[in-house]
């Protein structure tokens, strides 16, 4: 008997929901278990890639683009602003990300 198929809109909706739940759990677990928080970020990325859905912007800034670790400002990351950019430095891999701030 074949598996029932779920339409793509429903899949993307479920994926976005799961991604948000995983990032919330990562935020809760980070103070006690950093490796588990990093695992949640990895799972969220895998779900996003599988279903081809973008990770929301609010969550994109919460993990490193190079080592994919969960970032907590002041603990394992530094956030600075300079010349109209937000610069996030990761202490895990010693790399940084620049995010342009739009001017209105």
Buried (B, 14 or more C-beta within 10 A) or exposed (E): EEEEEEEEEEBBBBBBEBBBEBBEBBBEBBEEEBEBBBBBBBBBBEBBEEBEBEBEEEBEBBBBEEEBBBBBEEEBBBEEEEEEEBBBBBEBEEEBBEEEEEEE
